[in-house]
Structure formats: C-alpha cells, structure tokens
C-alpha cells in the first residue's frame, strides 16, 4: 500500500457559506480571471471548472458561468454575484461504508465527474493515484509540482495536483489535493485531503462519514 506520511502539505479548505461570491477580475489570453469567495483569483478557460463554478464562454470583458445549472453573466469590474453551491452540498452529507472481507472500505466514486474505484486510506495525507488512472480520467498531472513521496518501496517522485471535485455517493467536495505516482496501483487511495472534510466514526464493519464543511 502506498503511503504518503512523510509529505506535509497544507489543505485548502472549502468555504462553508451557503452561497458563493463569484467575480470576474480580468481577462487575458482567452482565459477569465475568476475570484470565488475571497480566495486567490484563478484563470479558467471556457469549459473548465473550479470549486463548482464552470466557465461556459468568454467574449471581450464578459464571461458566462454556471453553478449547479444556474447561469450568470459576469463583467470585469462589476461587483461579485451570489450563486448557490452545488446541489450535492445541500443534499446528503453522510456516507456510510461497509468493510469488505479483508476489512477494507472500497467505495466507487468520481473525480472531476469521472468514475474511479477508491480505497479508504487514513494513512495517506492526500488522494493518491497512479499515472494510468490519471491519464484515463484526463488529468493534466504533468503540469503539477514535482514532489518526493515515501512509499513502501522507497522514495519516488510524483506530481502534486488539485482536483476540481471528489464525490462519493451524494457527498461532494471541491478543490482536493492529490498526488499522482508513476507506479501501478489497483485503486485510488482516498486520503486525508478528502477525509478531513468529514467527521469519521467506525462501528464494527461500518465507517460513517458526516460532512463537516
């Protein structure tokens, strides 16, 4: 099992407010500089999404975004608009998992809307996956920061990236830190960059995750 205990990386927390404040801070090179809640602005190309905010189109100094089916037009320099958070945040906030015969929790789920097979690993500081899984779900991991990670087979160099969304059942969180490793892995390890968003309680062969923020 791959472990990332030796790597200390801060986690960017999701905002707990009921609505998101979204503003168009600028436009450059066919990309929109979008500010979500008071976080640092981020460039998005049409079709890209961040923290549940998807940029649909960009023309001049005007951008059209979508949040949970709601469309809104933004203009450079105008005041932020308030949009409801994704429906998954307002729906079920609890995940109940049952251990398999080996005592592992193996929920299916989604990363950026693409299906993956997870294995819960409280010893991993982040979500960890193989390069083959990253390629299958079209993650541009090569653009991530190179990091050295301690594994059971020694130190390896991986790429640290941020996932737009991670979903288990009806519970979804945004902007989750992850590491892509070169070696083959049977599962995507669901580490603490996702798990710390929940209050965890284990009773016999059941693990209950209640969303905290």
C-alpha positions, 0 to 999 in steps of 0.5 A: 500500500502506498503511503504518503506520511512523510509529505506535509502539505497544507489543505485548502479548505472549502468555504462553508457559506451557503452561497458563493461570491463569484467575480470576474477580475480580468481577462487575458489570453482567452482565459477569465480571471475568476475570484470565488469567495475571497480566495486567490483569483484563478484563470479558467478557460471556457469549459473548465471548472473550479470549486463548482463554478464552470466557465461556459464562454468568454467574449471581450470583458464578459464571461458566462458561468454556471453553478449547479445549472444556474447561469450568470453573466459576469463583467470585469469590474462589476461587483461579485454575484451570489450563486448557490453551491452545488446541489450535492452540498445541500443534499446528503452529507453522510456516507456510510461504508461497509468493510469488505472481507479483508476489512477494507472500505472500497467505495466507487466514486468520481473525480472531476465527474469521472468514475474511479474505484477508491480505497479508504486510506487514513494513512495517506495525507492526500488522494493518491493515484497512479499515472494510468488512472490519471491519464484515463480520467484526463488529468493534466498531472504533468503540469503539477509540482514535482514532489518526493513521496515515501512509499513502501518501496522507497522514495519516488517522485510524483506530481502534486495536483488539485482536483476540481471535485471528489464525490462519493455517493451524494457527498461532494467536495471541491478543490482536493489535493492529490498526488499522482505516482508513476507506479501501478496501483489497483485503486485510488487511495482516498486520503486525508485531503478528502477525509478531513472534510468529514467527521469519521466514526467506525462501528464494527464493519461500518465507517460513517462519514458526516460532512463537516464543511 
